[in-house]
Amino acid sequence: MVKIDNIELPDFPLLLAPMEDVTDPPFRAVCKDNGADLLYTEFISCAGLIRDAIKMRRKLDIFDYEQPIGIQLFGGDEESIAIASRIVETTNPDLLDINYGCPVKKVAGKGAGAGVLKDLDLMVRLTDSCVKATRLPVTVKTRLGWDEDSKNIEEVAERLQDVGIKALTIHGRTRSQMYKGEADWTLIGKIKNNPRIHIPIFGNGDIDSPQKALEYKNRYGVDGIMIGRATIGYPWIFREIKHYLQTGEMPPAPTVEERVAVCRKHLRKSLEWKGPVTGIFEMRQQYSKYLKGIPNMKEYRNRLVVLTEPEEIEAVLDEILVTCQGFEMEYAPIELINYHENCPL
Ligand SMILES: Cc1cc2nc3c(=O)[nH]c(=O)nc-3n(C[C@H](O)[C@H](O)[C@H](O)COP(=O)(O)O)c2cc1C
């Protein structure tokens, strides 16, 4: 078992990475169903939360069935992180996570997210302020450092543990790398093996298959892994990794029935949480991913993305079940999208 303060997680937990515009409640629900052990919200700006708590309130929506769940904050000054932590606390998440990893200019350029990696004293003061302001366990997610010449994650880990964080997730890239190149887990493994470090260390970056999850588990000895891009359109990765770690074998690829069931669940949760118009509209980008590999996928997708009534969409999903009955799905490699500076995130 892995413990983050008093939160008990199974051995080698699989964490759903916080992702802006992705890890909203509907998506979290399908990841939870498929084996994610710890969920995170999208990141929330401390300043935004304080300025307009009512508008930002939606981002704080969490539900009992999601437990354990962490709410992630980012922000550049000690006072606002303390106030925002107290606002977050009122919504009763299991933990509060601070983002010191976001590389995009609108965040890192203003000294928040990965920007804080350039000023370790500030990072320590911010974290200390957050830890003192809340009774929730505070965790941190960050990168290896600002750039190739300033990888300070070893010092970061020790100093943040000293001010009281309860777990650390490390994305094996620097800020300058954005999403380029391959994530380097060597330093992550080194931190895990530092005898001074006793908090759980979670590795993050480029996990896209059960085989890689096992390989990195063995090679770097981390307490668990956090998975981001590979979950988008493929929430089954969680259960596949679990199955593979337990048995050394791949489970059967997700069936047509399972793919349709995930579409339905995501759709229903979207309708509940976003309302009929946005719920249906935003669901449109999901169909081609969830239904990838089924016969005549393009045709079904083209029909689904123009429908405006939930019943019509459900009817097409019913039709897929009938026409694809008995079809055997095959595995296709997961493609990780590279996000760059000009991408919203
Ligand atoms: C669309 C998108 C949005 C993201 N938003 C956040 C965020 O809000 N907070 C955060 O800490 N990281 C964010 N990240 C980074 C991921 O949490 C993760 O660290 C990164 O994608 C590397 O993991 P992966 O290779 O498994 O995707 C985002 C990544 C993507 C692709």
The ligand as a MOL file (V3000), in Angstrom:
LIG
                    3D

  0  0  0     0  0            999 V3000
M  V30 BEGIN CTAB
M  V30 COUNTS 31 33 0 0 0
M  V30 BEGIN ATOM
M  V30 1 C -3.8470 18.9760 -22.6940 0
M  V30 2 C -2.9500 18.9710 -21.4960 0
M  V30 3 C -3.2670 19.7510 -20.4050 0
M  V30 4 C -2.4430 19.7320 -19.2750 0
M  V30 5 N -2.8150 20.4510 -18.1570 0
M  V30 6 C -2.0840 20.3240 -17.0280 0
M  V30 7 C -2.5310 20.9170 -15.8050 0
M  V30 8 O -3.5860 21.5660 -15.7390 0
M  V30 9 N -1.7480 20.7310 -14.7040 0
M  V30 10 C -0.5680 20.0150 -14.7440 0
M  V30 11 O 0.0930 19.8600 -13.7130 0
M  V30 12 N -0.1490 19.4420 -15.8830 0
M  V30 13 C -0.8820 19.5680 -17.0020 0
M  V30 14 N -0.4790 18.9010 -18.1170 0
M  V30 15 C 0.7140 18.0360 -18.0700 0
M  V30 16 C 0.3190 16.5940 -17.7130 0
M  V30 17 O -0.2620 16.5370 -16.4260 0
M  V30 18 C 1.5420 15.6600 -17.7510 0
M  V30 19 O 2.4920 16.0980 -16.8270 0
M  V30 20 C 2.1910 15.6230 -19.1330 0
M  V30 21 O 1.2280 15.4970 -20.1570 0
M  V30 22 C 3.2080 14.4700 -19.2370 0
M  V30 23 O 2.6040 13.2470 -18.9940 0
M  V30 24 P 2.1810 12.2610 -20.2070 0
M  V30 25 O 3.4060 12.0190 -21.0300 0
M  V30 26 O 1.6830 11.0260 -19.5170 0
M  V30 27 O 1.1380 12.9810 -20.9910 0
M  V30 28 C -1.2690 18.9380 -19.2570 0
M  V30 29 C -0.9610 18.1680 -20.3720 0
M  V30 30 C -1.7750 18.1640 -21.4820 0
M  V30 31 C -1.4230 17.2990 -22.6420 0
M  V30 END ATOM
M  V30 BEGIN BOND
M  V30 1 1 1 2
M  V30 2 1 2 3
M  V30 3 2 2 30
M  V30 4 2 3 4
M  V30 5 1 4 5
M  V30 6 1 4 28
M  V30 7 2 5 6
M  V30 8 1 6 7
M  V30 9 1 6 13
M  V30 10 2 7 8
M  V30 11 1 7 9
M  V30 12 1 9 10
M  V30 13 2 10 11
M  V30 14 1 10 12
M  V30 15 2 12 13
M  V30 16 1 13 14
M  V30 17 1 14 15
M  V30 18 1 14 28
M  V30 19 1 15 16
M  V30 20 1 16 17
M  V30 21 1 16 18
M  V30 22 1 18 19
M  V30 23 1 18 20
M  V30 24 1 20 21
M  V30 25 1 20 22
M  V30 26 1 22 23
M  V30 27 1 23 24
M  V30 28 2 24 25
M  V30 29 1 24 26
M  V30 30 1 24 27
M  V30 31 2 28 29
M  V30 32 1 29 30
M  V30 33 1 30 31
M  V30 END BOND
M  V30 END CTAB
M  END
